[in-house]
Amino acid sequence: MKLFNLNDLSKDELKKLFLRQAIDNIKVSGIVNPILNDIKLGGLDSVIKYAKKFDALETDDILVSKIEIDNSLKSISKSSKNALELAYQNIYKFHEKEIPKSFSIETMPGVKCSREFRAIENVGLYIPGGTAVLPSTVLMLGIPAKIAGCKRVVLCSPVGKVISNEVLYAANLCGISEIYKVGGAQAVGLMSYGTAKIEKVDKIFGPGNQYVTCAKSIISIDPDGCAIDMPAGPSEVLVIADETANARFIASDLLSQAEHGVDSQVILLTTSDVLAANVSKEVEEQSDKLERNSFITESLKSSFILKVNSLDDAFELSNKYAPEHLILNINNAESYSEKVINAGSVFVGEFSPESVGDYASGTNHSLPTYGYAKSYSGVSVDSFMKAITFQKLSKDGLKNIADTVITLAEVEKLDAHANAVKVRLENEN
């Protein structure tokens, strides 16, 4: 990995160093827009056309049958089954605590206001399936949807001839049975626009490549489309480490994220020159032994190690970068948690690798990337819900608040607003 020293960099050089890989939105949208427009007009036939072209689909039936689901439940290995079930239990335990609480308050005599939560009725889950099968993402999205109480949950994933036993088993754990063998922008189009036989969803969740991300952005501002969970970009991790850290541990964390794809970015900020050199050496040695070395090699081209003067420098840079994953591999790491302002998910201490959060610790791995952790949270139960406010006024309550409402309505020259109160008061006389 490339090594830099904070003292050797100008402000412009430092800013350039932390830049994420640019996505050619014009080029990508030029490919995605025609696909979405075609699906909007052509419906299922267009979906199938693109699924055959891009997903290697070999059938006109994109719905995963009950027989396929039943067979997967029988065919999955015992070790995979046990792993998925343990992950399910931990993720469920954590997310169950996220259920938002309704409340009611009397803001003044006779004026009662309340806030209540309702599940989004129809949601769509996108599960990537290009270079890796991701049953963990099924759990990360399916469990909070189940806890929230969503009536209908649709799952789309590019699978070609067959869908993996692990993905179907994870879906079954989450109570999901409406599963389609479709990926990419065509899956986003299917879920957001629907077809004559497949009802559209109200919100789409899940990560994906640049085409999926672009498609989600487009349908989120299309009146015929639907909402999305969050903007997203390539995966990333930032590690803050001091001289007490284990170089092997850090290298393994950096590589575990770099293997996601060629556009992933991994960063180490450290106060130790010795550690920086050792981590760079470990990254080279460990990566040679990994199957996805070709992805890692490309990812490391936009990744780096930066020697900083202090941990305060490291946290300042990290908060500006707002990483998807932040690892604190420093002495007494927990005492630094308050310094974290912008991050998707934080892994505290040397025995908290990022991979545990990806799979089974309990927290969600569907997180804001590309700097969006400055303003977005990761997926949670309330992502699958929306809040509705209520107000109920008694006759005396309306009288108590009437002058205020009438005055403000007249200030804004909205006479009809004022009149809605006045006619009720006049009716009392």
N, C-alpha and C positions, 0 to 999 in steps of 0.2 A: 504494500500500500504506500501511497505517496505521503511523505512526512513534511510537516510545515511547523514553523515557530511563529507564534502570534507576534512577537517583537519584530519579525522580519517582513511583516505584511502591512501595506497601506490600507486605509479604510476601503478603498475601491477593490483592492486585491482580496481583502477578507470577504467583502460582500459577494464578489464573483465566486470565491471558493465555496460558499454555502448555497450557491444556486442549484436548484434541482434541474434535472434534465427537462428541457422544453418539449412540450407536446405540440406538434403541428396541427393546431385545431382546424385551420382552414382545409388542410389536406384530408384530415380524418372526417370532418363534417361533410366534406364533399363526397365521401364514400357512404357515410351513415345516413345522411338526409334522404337520398333516393330510396334506400332500403325502407326507411320508416314511412315515407310517402307511399311507396308501393304496397306496404302492408296495410296502411290505412284504407287504401282503395281496394286492394285485392283480397284482403282477409287471409284466411287459412291457406289458400293456394299459394299465396306469396310467401307466407311463413315457411311452408314446406319447401318451396323452391330454394330459398336461401339456406335452410337447414341442410338440404342435400348438397348445396354448393360449398358451404363453409364448415359444416359439422360432420360431413361424411354420412349423413342419415341415409338409410337404404330402404325406407318404408314411407308410406303416406300416412301411417298411423303414428302420430307423435305422442299420444297419451300412453303412459306406462300402465300396462294392464294389471289387474289384481293377481293374475297368475305369475307375472314377472316379480311382483312384490312378494308374493308367498314363496316363490322359489328362492329369492334372495335371502329371506329369513331362514330358510333351511340350509342354504349353501355357505353362509358367512362362517368364517373360522371362529373357533371358540375364543382365541386370543383377541381378535378384533371386536367380537361381541362384548367381551368383558371390558375392554378398554373404552368402547363407546358408552357402555352403561355407567361406568365409573365417572367418565367425563360428564355424562348427562346429569348424574346426581349432583356433582359439584356445581355445575353451571346453573342447575335449577335452584339449588340452595341459595346461591348468591343473588340470582335475579328475582327470586321470590321476595327478597327484602326491598326490591326497588319499586314495588307497587305504590303508586302515588296516593296520597291521602286526600280525601275530600274534606272541605271545611265549610262552616256556616258562621256568620257573624252579623250582629245587629249594628250597623254603622251609626245609626241614630235612632231614637225611639220611633218604632213603627216601620223602620226600613231594614229589611232582612236580606242579606246577600249571601250567596253560597257558590261554591265551585265544585263540580262533580266531574268524574272521569268516565269516558266511554271508550270501548275498544274500537279501532278502525275495523270495519266489517270485512272488507276484502283486501288482502295484502298479497304481494308477489315477492318471492324470494329468488334471487339469482345466485346460483352456485357455480363458480367457475369449474371448468373441466378440461382445459386445454393441455397444459404441460404437467398437470398434477390433479389427482382426484382429491376433493376436499369435503369429506363427510363432517369434519369439524365445523365448517361454515354452516352446514345444515343445522347443527345443534345450536350454534351461536345466534342464528336467526329464528329457528323454529321454536326454541324454548321460550324466549320472551314473548313471541306471538301467542303461544299456548297459554302462558300465564296471564297475558293481557286479556285473553278471551276472544280473539279474532274468530269470527264465524267461518270464514273461508280463507284458507292459505294455499296459494298456488306456488309450485316449485318448478323452475326451469333450469336445465343444465345441458350443455352439449355432450352427447354421449356416443354418437355414431351408431353402431349396431346395438350395443347393450349399455345399460347403466350399471354402475358398480354396485356390488352387494352392500358395501359399506354405506354408500349414499342412501340407498333404499332402506337399510336397517335404521340409520339415523333418522330418516324421515318418518319411519313407522314409530319410533320412540316418541317423536314429537306430534304424532297423530295426523301426519300429512299424507294424503292419498292422491291428491290431484297433481300429478307430476308429468311434465312434458319434456320430450327429448329435443330440446331446442336451446341453442346458446347464442352468444353474440348479440349484435344489435337487433337481430330478428326476434330474440327472446324478449327483449325490452319492448319492441313493437307489439308483440303478441299480448303481453301482459297489460300494457298501457292503453292499447286501442281495442283489444278484444276482437272477436270475430262473430259471425252469425251464431255459432254454437258455443263459443267460449266467452264468458263474461269478463269484461275488463276489471282490473283491480284499482284500488284507490291510492295505493302507495307501493313503491318498489324498493326493496332492500337488497344489499349485497354488493361485494366488490367485483371487479372485472378488469379486462384489458382496456386500452385506450378507446376502442370502438364501443365497448359497453358503457364506459364512463361518458363518452360523448353522447351516446344515445340517451342515457339517463338525463343528461343536461338538457337536451333538446325537448324531450317529452315533458320535462318539468315546467317548461314555459309555454307549452302548446295547450290551448284551451281544450283540445280533445284528448290530451294526455293525462298524466296523474302526478302526484307528488313523489319525491324520492327521499331516501334517508339522509344523504349528505353528498357534497362533491367529494371526489376521491382521485387520487393519483397513484403512482407506484409505491410499493412498500418501502419502509425506511426504519432505521434504528439509530439512535445516538447513545453512546456510552460515555459517562463521566467517570473517570478513574483516577486514583492517586497512587502513590508509591507502594501501598500495601496490597494492591490488586494482583491477581494471578493472570499472567499474560495468556496462558492457555485458555482460561475461562473466557477472557474477553475476545480472543480470536474466534473461539467457537460461536460466541454470540453474534459477532459481526458476520460470520459466514452463514449462520442459520438464516439471516435475513437476506444476505446477498444472493442466496440460491433461489429466491422467489422468482427473479426475472432479470433480464439484462438491464432494465431501467430502474432497478432497486438502488437505493443509496444507503451506505453505512458509514458512520462517523465515530471516531474516538477523540474525545477531548481529555487530555491528561496533564497533570502537573509534573510528571516524571519523564525525563529524557530516556532513562533506562527502560522504563516500561514501554514507551513508544517504540523503541527499537526492537524490543523483545516481541511485542504484539505483531509488528510488521513481519518479523521472521516466522512467527507461529502461523500467521495467516497464510503465508506461502507454503509452509510445510503441510498444514492441515488441508488446504484446498486441493492439493494434488491427490489426496486420497478420496475425494468426494465425487459422487456420480454426476452431480450437476455442475461440474467444474467449468463447463463452457459458459453457463449463465453467470457464474461467480466471476469469471475473468472479465466479462463485459461490465458487470455491475461495479467492480472495483476501479474501473477507469474513471468513474465520477465520484469515487469515495476517497476518504483521506483520514489521516491522523494529524491532530493539531496539538502542539505543546503550548499550554497556557501558563500564565504566571501564578494563577490562584484558582481555587474552586469558585470564588465569586465570579471570575472571568468566565469560567465554564458554564455556570448557571445563567449568566447574562446572555451568552451566545446561544445556549440551548433554548431559552425562552423566546429569543428572536426567531430561531429556526422553527420552533414548535413541532417537535418530532412526533411521529405516529407512536413509536415506542421509545421510552427513555429508560436506560439502565443505570442505576447508581451503584457502582462498584468501588465504594470508598469507605474508609474507616468510620464507624458509627453512622452508617448511611441513613438510618431512619430519622436522625436528628436534622437532616437537611430537607426533609419533605416539604416544609413550608416555603422553601426557595423555588419550588416547581410551580410555575404559573401557567405555562402552556405546554401540554403534552397529552397524547391520546391515552396512554396507559403507562404506568411507572413500575419498574421492577427493582425492588430495594434489597441491596446486599448481594454478596458474591454467590449465594446459593439460590438466586431467583433468576434463572435464565428466561429470556423472552419466550422460548418455546413452551413453557408451562402455561403461559397466558394464551398462547395460540390454541392449546388443546384442552386443558383440564383443570386449571386452578380454580376456575369459577367465573372470572371476569370475562367480558366480551372481547373478541378479537376483531370485530368489525369496527374499525376506528378511523377517525379523520386523518388524512394524509396531506402532503403537499402544502403544509403550513396551515391547513384549516383547523388544526387543534387550537388556534387562537380564538376561534369563535364557535366551534362545534364540539359536541361530546360524542363519545362512541355510542353504538346502538345499545339500548336498554329497554326495559318493559314499557316505559312511558313513550318510547319512540313509536310503539304500536297502539298508542292511545291518543286521545285528544281531550282537552278540558272544555267543559261547557259551564258558563256562569248563569246563575239564576238570581232574580230579585223579586221579592214580594212585599208590597206596601199595604199597610192598613190605611183606612181613611185618614186617621190622625197622622200617620206617617207621611202621606202625600201632602197634607197641610204643612207639616213641619219642614218639608224640603221644597215646597212650591216656589217660594220667593227666589230661592237660589237658582232653580232651574229656569224660571221665567226670565230672570235677569240675564243669565248667561246666554239663553236663546236669543234674546233681543240684542245683546252685544254682538252676536254672530249674525244678526239679521235673518234668523230662521224662525219666522213668525209661526209657522205651522207647529214647530216643536213647542213653543210657548203655549199655543192654543190647545194642544193636547192635554196640558195641565189645567188651563183656565176653564175649559168646558166641564171638567170634572168638579172643579170647585164651585162653578156656577150651578151645577146640578144639585149641589148640597144645600143651596140657599132656598 
